[in-house]
Amino acid sequence: MVNENDEPNKREETVLRLFKKGRKSGELWGRVNPRYLRENSELDKGQVEHALRNLKNAGWVEQLNRGGLSELVEDPRENDWPSSGLARIRP
């Protein structure tokens, strides 16, 4: 269940932005791993892990495997979620 009252901090916002990268251009989006997040931001390993854990606990992100692949479940701040033509991959 998504916690609609959660207020992401700056690092979590950075992670959410990277989850959503490619959404408006029609590219695949919505799944990332910790390495991708570190390579595409200024966050270190601990900061990435902490942000992902917080977003997972809030129900916004789901970890798909032990390797760290995670999927954006929902950003409840967006009114048009998920009916905005998502180009996400589903197993």
Steps between C-alpha positions, in 0.01 A plus 500: 500500500630842405545755778346810344618717790868421454715806421817396315821679597745647248687171446178306458382760246824444305429126496138555392615729218729225371220242521288731281776585251382425146131505587410804292710393201336159467810309608479213744506627855404412855770243582849570631773334700722660765799521269300698242388739773860555620634547147230752408502708816736628765363255756734245656417135569367560851285793391351297214426204726340726762284683245385174340419350840294806598311499169441124532368542856264772373373263231618719213768253385512122485824298497470237227804282572790451739730676254331828580284553192213720616182624338307819559155397619332839530562864575176598675575870448424461129130522420523310169678194642501236347282588202761711323613251234769335709775327308603279788605140470297238684625140541 
